[in-house]
Amino acid sequence: MIVVSDTSPMTNLSAVGALELLHQLYDRVIIPQAVYDEMASLEQYQVRLRFKL
């Protein structure tokens, strides 16, 4: 199964150290460019994500 994710599920799963759940549940996770850009910009607000973009 393929899933397309927006920012909220990814940042929330990352915050609780459970981002790997996406890979356990889905064969492929697609992140739109706008989501990538938003997640990358979170660092400027000192939001620490537990994964690398």
PyMOL Python script that loads the backbone (N, CA, C, O; Angstrom):
from pymol import cmd

cmd.read_pdbstr("""\
ATOM      1  N   MET A   1       0.842  -1.180   0.000  1.00  0.00           N
ATOM      2  CA  MET A   1       0.000   0.000   0.000  1.00  0.00           C
ATOM      3  C   MET A   1       0.888   1.244   0.000  1.00  0.00           C
ATOM      4  O   MET A   1       1.960   1.256   0.604  1.00  0.00           O
ATOM      5  N   ILE A   2       0.432   2.272  -0.675  1.00  0.00           N
ATOM      6  CA  ILE A   2       1.135   3.545  -0.750  1.00  0.00           C
ATOM      7  C   ILE A   2       0.326   4.582   0.019  1.00  0.00           C
ATOM      8  O   ILE A   2      -0.903   4.597  -0.051  1.00  0.00           O
ATOM      9  N   VAL A   3       1.013   5.441   0.745  1.00  0.00           N
ATOM     10  CA  VAL A   3       0.343   6.513   1.473  1.00  0.00           C
ATOM     11  C   VAL A   3       1.036   7.833   1.150  1.00  0.00           C
ATOM     12  O   VAL A   3       2.255   7.887   0.990  1.00  0.00           O
ATOM     13  N   VAL A   4       0.245   8.887   1.058  1.00  0.00           N
ATOM     14  CA  VAL A   4       0.767  10.238   0.891  1.00  0.00           C
ATOM     15  C   VAL A   4       0.507  10.950   2.209  1.00  0.00           C
ATOM     16  O   VAL A   4      -0.629  10.995   2.681  1.00  0.00           O
ATOM     17  N   SER A   5       1.553  11.503   2.803  1.00  0.00           N
ATOM     18  CA  SER A   5       1.414  12.101   4.127  1.00  0.00           C
ATOM     19  C   SER A   5       1.565  13.611   4.082  1.00  0.00           C
ATOM     20  O   SER A   5       2.320  14.165   3.283  1.00  0.00           O
ATOM     21  N   ASP A   6       0.812  14.262   4.980  1.00  0.00           N
ATOM     22  CA  ASP A   6       1.038  15.691   5.158  1.00  0.00           C
ATOM     23  C   ASP A   6       1.916  15.875   6.398  1.00  0.00           C
ATOM     24  O   ASP A   6       2.393  14.894   6.969  1.00  0.00           O
ATOM     25  N   THR A   7       2.128  17.094   6.807  1.00  0.00           N
ATOM     26  CA  THR A   7       3.112  17.382   7.849  1.00  0.00           C
ATOM     27  C   THR A   7       2.705  16.901   9.236  1.00  0.00           C
ATOM     28  O   THR A   7       3.542  16.364   9.962  1.00  0.00           O
ATOM     29  N   SER A   8       1.464  17.074   9.618  1.00  0.00           N
ATOM     30  CA  SER A   8       1.053  16.775  10.997  1.00  0.00           C
ATOM     31  C   SER A   8       1.324  15.344  11.444  1.00  0.00           C
ATOM     32  O   SER A   8       1.925  15.159  12.502  1.00  0.00           O
ATOM     33  N   PRO A   9       0.911  14.317  10.693  1.00  0.00           N
ATOM     34  CA  PRO A   9       1.199  12.964  11.156  1.00  0.00           C
ATOM     35  C   PRO A   9       2.697  12.688  11.284  1.00  0.00           C
ATOM     36  O   PRO A   9       3.135  12.008  12.212  1.00  0.00           O
ATOM     37  N   MET A  10       3.466  13.216  10.356  1.00  0.00           N
ATOM     38  CA  MET A  10       4.902  12.953  10.388  1.00  0.00           C
ATOM     39  C   MET A  10       5.581  13.636  11.570  1.00  0.00           C
ATOM     40  O   MET A  10       6.408  13.023  12.244  1.00  0.00           O
ATOM     41  N   THR A  11       5.244  14.887  11.828  1.00  0.00           N
ATOM     42  CA  THR A  11       5.883  15.573  12.954  1.00  0.00           C
ATOM     43  C   THR A  11       5.396  15.014  14.286  1.00  0.00           C
ATOM     44  O   THR A  11       6.174  14.931  15.237  1.00  0.00           O
ATOM     45  N   ASN A  12       4.126  14.631  14.373  1.00  0.00           N
ATOM     46  CA  ASN A  12       3.615  14.058  15.610  1.00  0.00           C
ATOM     47  C   ASN A  12       4.216  12.686  15.890  1.00  0.00           C
ATOM     48  O   ASN A  12       4.602  12.403  17.024  1.00  0.00           O
ATOM     49  N   LEU A  13       4.299  11.839  14.886  1.00  0.00           N
ATOM     50  CA  LEU A  13       4.946  10.539  15.073  1.00  0.00           C
ATOM     51  C   LEU A  13       6.412  10.709  15.433  1.00  0.00           C
ATOM     52  O   LEU A  13       6.935   9.983  16.278  1.00  0.00           O
ATOM     53  N   SER A  14       7.064  11.648  14.806  1.00  0.00           N
ATOM     54  CA  SER A  14       8.471  11.912  15.114  1.00  0.00           C
ATOM     55  C   SER A  14       8.645  12.377  16.551  1.00  0.00           C
ATOM     56  O   SER A  14       9.590  11.969  17.227  1.00  0.00           O
ATOM     57  N   ALA A  15       7.749  13.221  17.018  1.00  0.00           N
ATOM     58  CA  ALA A  15       7.839  13.768  18.375  1.00  0.00           C
ATOM     59  C   ALA A  15       7.775  12.684  19.447  1.00  0.00           C
ATOM     60  O   ALA A  15       8.365  12.830  20.517  1.00  0.00           O
ATOM     61  N   VAL A  16       7.060  11.599  19.162  1.00  0.00           N
ATOM     62  CA  VAL A  16       6.958  10.508  20.139  1.00  0.00           C
ATOM     63  C   VAL A  16       7.868   9.335  19.787  1.00  0.00           C
ATOM     64  O   VAL A  16       7.775   8.265  20.388  1.00  0.00           O
ATOM     65  N   GLY A  17       8.742   9.543  18.816  1.00  0.00           N
ATOM     66  CA  GLY A  17       9.712   8.514  18.446  1.00  0.00           C
ATOM     67  C   GLY A  17       9.094   7.321  17.730  1.00  0.00           C
ATOM     68  O   GLY A  17       9.617   6.210  17.818  1.00  0.00           O
ATOM     69  N   ALA A  18       7.991   7.536  17.025  1.00  0.00           N
ATOM     70  CA  ALA A  18       7.282   6.428  16.381  1.00  0.00           C
ATOM     71  C   ALA A  18       7.162   6.590  14.874  1.00  0.00           C
ATOM     72  O   ALA A  18       6.257   6.020  14.264  1.00  0.00           O
ATOM     73  N   LEU A  19       8.045   7.346  14.273  1.00  0.00           N
ATOM     74  CA  LEU A  19       7.967   7.582  12.835  1.00  0.00           C
ATOM     75  C   LEU A  19       8.098   6.291  12.035  1.00  0.00           C
ATOM     76  O   LEU A  19       7.544   6.182  10.941  1.00  0.00           O
ATOM     77  N   GLU A  20       8.809   5.335  12.558  1.00  0.00           N
ATOM     78  CA  GLU A  20       8.998   4.050  11.881  1.00  0.00           C
ATOM     79  C   GLU A  20       7.674   3.330  11.628  1.00  0.00           C
ATOM     80  O   GLU A  20       7.608   2.451  10.768  1.00  0.00           O
ATOM     81  N   LEU A  21       6.626   3.687  12.358  1.00  0.00           N
ATOM     82  CA  LEU A  21       5.307   3.077  12.139  1.00  0.00           C
ATOM     83  C   LEU A  21       4.834   3.240  10.699  1.00  0.00           C
ATOM     84  O   LEU A  21       4.194   2.345  10.147  1.00  0.00           O
ATOM     85  N   LEU A  22       5.146   4.370  10.097  1.00  0.00           N
ATOM     86  CA  LEU A  22       4.737   4.571   8.701  1.00  0.00           C
ATOM     87  C   LEU A  22       5.329   3.497   7.801  1.00  0.00           C
ATOM     88  O   LEU A  22       4.644   2.976   6.920  1.00  0.00           O
ATOM     89  N   HIS A  23       6.594   3.165   8.017  1.00  0.00           N
ATOM     90  CA  HIS A  23       7.244   2.150   7.198  1.00  0.00           C
ATOM     91  C   HIS A  23       6.757   0.746   7.540  1.00  0.00           C
ATOM     92  O   HIS A  23       6.772  -0.143   6.689  1.00  0.00           O
ATOM     93  N   GLN A  24       6.334   0.549   8.763  1.00  0.00           N
ATOM     94  CA  GLN A  24       5.793  -0.757   9.154  1.00  0.00           C
ATOM     95  C   GLN A  24       4.398  -0.984   8.564  1.00  0.00           C
ATOM     96  O   GLN A  24       4.032  -2.116   8.248  1.00  0.00           O
ATOM     97  N   LEU A  25       3.636   0.074   8.418  1.00  0.00           N
ATOM     98  CA  LEU A  25       2.264  -0.039   7.935  1.00  0.00           C
ATOM     99  C   LEU A  25       2.142   0.044   6.415  1.00  0.00           C
ATOM    100  O   LEU A  25       1.225  -0.534   5.831  1.00  0.00           O
ATOM    101  N   TYR A  26       3.060   0.759   5.779  1.00  0.00           N
ATOM    102  CA  TYR A  26       2.930   1.030   4.348  1.00  0.00           C
ATOM    103  C   TYR A  26       4.211   0.652   3.616  1.00  0.00           C
ATOM    104  O   TYR A  26       5.314   0.817   4.139  1.00  0.00           O
ATOM    105  N   ASP A  27       4.049   0.145   2.402  1.00  0.00           N
ATOM    106  CA  ASP A  27       5.207  -0.210   1.581  1.00  0.00           C
ATOM    107  C   ASP A  27       5.972   1.025   1.114  1.00  0.00           C
ATOM    108  O   ASP A  27       7.196   1.015   0.979  1.00  0.00           O
ATOM    109  N   ARG A  28       5.212   2.081   0.874  1.00  0.00           N
ATOM    110  CA  ARG A  28       5.828   3.295   0.327  1.00  0.00           C
ATOM    111  C   ARG A  28       5.143   4.522   0.925  1.00  0.00           C
ATOM    112  O   ARG A  28       3.915   4.595   0.974  1.00  0.00           O
ATOM    113  N   VAL A  29       5.936   5.470   1.371  1.00  0.00           N
ATOM    114  CA  VAL A  29       5.413   6.727   1.920  1.00  0.00           C
ATOM    115  C   VAL A  29       5.869   7.850   1.007  1.00  0.00           C
ATOM    116  O   VAL A  29       7.065   8.025   0.778  1.00  0.00           O
ATOM    117  N   ILE A  30       4.923   8.604   0.492  1.00  0.00           N
ATOM    118  CA  ILE A  30       5.237   9.712  -0.408  1.00  0.00           C
ATOM    119  C   ILE A  30       5.038  11.019   0.343  1.00  0.00           C
ATOM    120  O   ILE A  30       4.004  11.243   0.973  1.00  0.00           O
ATOM    121  N   ILE A  31       6.037  11.865   0.263  1.00  0.00           N
ATOM    122  CA  ILE A  31       5.980  13.173   0.923  1.00  0.00           C
ATOM    123  C   ILE A  31       6.007  14.243  -0.159  1.00  0.00           C
ATOM    124  O   ILE A  31       7.021  14.403  -0.840  1.00  0.00           O
ATOM    125  N   PRO A  32       4.916  14.976  -0.331  1.00  0.00           N
ATOM    126  CA  PRO A  32       4.902  16.048  -1.333  1.00  0.00           C
ATOM    127  C   PRO A  32       5.969  17.113  -1.037  1.00  0.00           C
ATOM    128  O   PRO A  32       6.360  17.307   0.114  1.00  0.00           O
ATOM    129  N   GLN A  33       6.424  17.786  -2.071  1.00  0.00           N
ATOM    130  CA  GLN A  33       7.466  18.801  -1.908  1.00  0.00           C
ATOM    131  C   GLN A  33       7.081  19.862  -0.888  1.00  0.00           C
ATOM    132  O   GLN A  33       7.927  20.294  -0.105  1.00  0.00           O
ATOM    133  N   ALA A  34       5.827  20.290  -0.881  1.00  0.00           N
ATOM    134  CA  ALA A  34       5.392  21.316   0.077  1.00  0.00           C
ATOM    135  C   ALA A  34       5.523  20.822   1.512  1.00  0.00           C
ATOM    136  O   ALA A  34       5.860  21.599   2.405  1.00  0.00           O
ATOM    137  N   VAL A  35       5.260  19.542   1.744  1.00  0.00           N
ATOM    138  CA  VAL A  35       5.410  18.961   3.085  1.00  0.00           C
ATOM    139  C   VAL A  35       6.887  18.923   3.463  1.00  0.00           C
ATOM    140  O   VAL A  35       7.262  19.293   4.575  1.00  0.00           O
ATOM    141  N   TYR A  36       7.716  18.477   2.534  1.00  0.00           N
ATOM    142  CA  TYR A  36       9.162  18.462   2.778  1.00  0.00           C
ATOM    143  C   TYR A  36       9.656  19.859   3.139  1.00  0.00           C
ATOM    144  O   TYR A  36      10.405  20.027   4.102  1.00  0.00           O
ATOM    145  N   ASP A  37       9.241  20.849   2.376  1.00  0.00           N
ATOM    146  CA  ASP A  37       9.674  22.228   2.626  1.00  0.00           C
ATOM    147  C   ASP A  37       9.215  22.706   3.997  1.00  0.00           C
ATOM    148  O   ASP A  37       9.970  23.370   4.707  1.00  0.00           O
ATOM    149  N   GLU A  38       7.985  22.374   4.374  1.00  0.00           N
ATOM    150  CA  GLU A  38       7.477  22.794   5.680  1.00  0.00           C
ATOM    151  C   GLU A  38       8.246  22.114   6.802  1.00  0.00           C
ATOM    152  O   GLU A  38       8.587  22.755   7.796  1.00  0.00           O
ATOM    153  N   MET A  39       8.521  20.837   6.655  1.00  0.00           N
ATOM    154  CA  MET A  39       9.265  20.119   7.694  1.00  0.00           C
ATOM    155  C   MET A  39      10.695  20.641   7.800  1.00  0.00           C
ATOM    156  O   MET A  39      11.237  20.766   8.898  1.00  0.00           O
ATOM    157  N   ALA A  40      11.294  20.940   6.669  1.00  0.00           N
ATOM    158  CA  ALA A  40      12.650  21.484   6.675  1.00  0.00           C
ATOM    159  C   ALA A  40      12.683  22.848   7.341  1.00  0.00           C
ATOM    160  O   ALA A  40      13.667  23.196   7.994  1.00  0.00           O
ATOM    161  N   SER A  41      11.615  23.626   7.181  1.00  0.00           N
ATOM    162  CA  SER A  41      11.580  24.966   7.773  1.00  0.00           C
ATOM    163  C   SER A  41      11.341  24.927   9.283  1.00  0.00           C
ATOM    164  O   SER A  41      11.606  25.914   9.969  1.00  0.00           O
ATOM    165  N   LEU A  42      10.846  23.809   9.810  1.00  0.00           N
ATOM    166  CA  LEU A  42      10.586  23.714  11.252  1.00  0.00           C
ATOM    167  C   LEU A  42      11.854  23.898  12.072  1.00  0.00           C
ATOM    168  O   LEU A  42      11.807  24.382  13.202  1.00  0.00           O
ATOM    169  N   GLU A  43      12.984  23.510  11.498  1.00  0.00           N
ATOM    170  CA  GLU A  43      14.243  23.623  12.229  1.00  0.00           C
ATOM    171  C   GLU A  43      14.556  25.073  12.587  1.00  0.00           C
ATOM    172  O   GLU A  43      15.165  25.337  13.623  1.00  0.00           O
ATOM    173  N   GLN A  44      14.149  26.005  11.746  1.00  0.00           N
ATOM    174  CA  GLN A  44      14.412  27.414  12.058  1.00  0.00           C
ATOM    175  C   GLN A  44      13.652  27.852  13.302  1.00  0.00           C
ATOM    176  O   GLN A  44      14.013  28.843  13.936  1.00  0.00           O
ATOM    177  N   TYR A  45      12.596  27.111  13.654  1.00  0.00           N
ATOM    178  CA  TYR A  45      11.830  27.404  14.869  1.00  0.00           C
ATOM    179  C   TYR A  45      12.263  26.508  16.023  1.00  0.00           C
ATOM    180  O   TYR A  45      11.576  26.403  17.039  1.00  0.00           O
ATOM    181  N   GLN A  46      13.410  25.867  15.847  1.00  0.00           N
ATOM    182  CA  GLN A  46      14.025  25.001  16.843  1.00  0.00           C
ATOM    183  C   GLN A  46      13.168  23.791  17.171  1.00  0.00           C
ATOM    184  O   GLN A  46      13.185  23.303  18.302  1.00  0.00           O
ATOM    185  N   VAL A  47      12.422  23.306  16.196  1.00  0.00           N
ATOM    186  CA  VAL A  47      11.704  22.059  16.341  1.00  0.00           C
ATOM    187  C   VAL A  47      12.669  20.955  15.941  1.00  0.00           C
ATOM    188  O   VAL A  47      13.154  20.935  14.810  1.00  0.00           O
ATOM    189  N   ARG A  48      12.945  20.060  16.837  1.00  0.00           N
ATOM    190  CA  ARG A  48      13.890  18.978  16.561  1.00  0.00           C
ATOM    191  C   ARG A  48      13.127  17.733  16.131  1.00  0.00           C
ATOM    192  O   ARG A  48      12.388  17.136  16.914  1.00  0.00           O
ATOM    193  N   LEU A  49      13.318  17.358  14.887  1.00  0.00           N
ATOM    194  CA  LEU A  49      12.696  16.137  14.379  1.00  0.00           C
ATOM    195  C   LEU A  49      13.628  14.963  14.648  1.00  0.00           C
ATOM    196  O   LEU A  49      14.848  15.124  14.677  1.00  0.00           O
ATOM    197  N   ARG A  50      13.061  13.807  14.840  1.00  0.00           N
ATOM    198  CA  ARG A  50      13.866  12.625  15.154  1.00  0.00           C
ATOM    199  C   ARG A  50      14.170  11.800  13.906  1.00  0.00           C
ATOM    200  O   ARG A  50      14.311  10.581  14.001  1.00  0.00           O
ATOM    201  N   PHE A  51      14.271  12.414  12.781  1.00  0.00           N
ATOM    202  CA  PHE A  51      14.628  11.746  11.563  1.00  0.00           C
ATOM    203  C   PHE A  51      15.270  12.762  10.642  1.00  0.00           C
ATOM    204  O   PHE A  51      15.157  13.970  10.850  1.00  0.00           O
ATOM    205  N   LYS A  52      15.930  12.270   9.646  1.00  0.00           N
ATOM    206  CA  LYS A  52      16.585  13.165   8.696  1.00  0.00           C
ATOM    207  C   LYS A  52      15.744  13.248   7.441  1.00  0.00           C
ATOM    208  O   LYS A  52      15.208  12.247   6.967  1.00  0.00           O
ATOM    209  N   LEU A  53      15.635  14.448   6.912  1.00  0.00           N
ATOM    210  CA  LEU A  53      14.887  14.664   5.679  1.00  0.00           C
ATOM    211  C   LEU A  53      15.730  14.248   4.496  1.00  0.00           C
ATOM    212  O   LEU A  53      15.282  14.350   3.353  1.00  0.00           O
TER     213      LEU A  53
END
""", "prot")
cmd.dss("prot")
cmd.show_as("cartoon", "prot")
cmd.util.cbc("prot")
cmd.orient("prot")
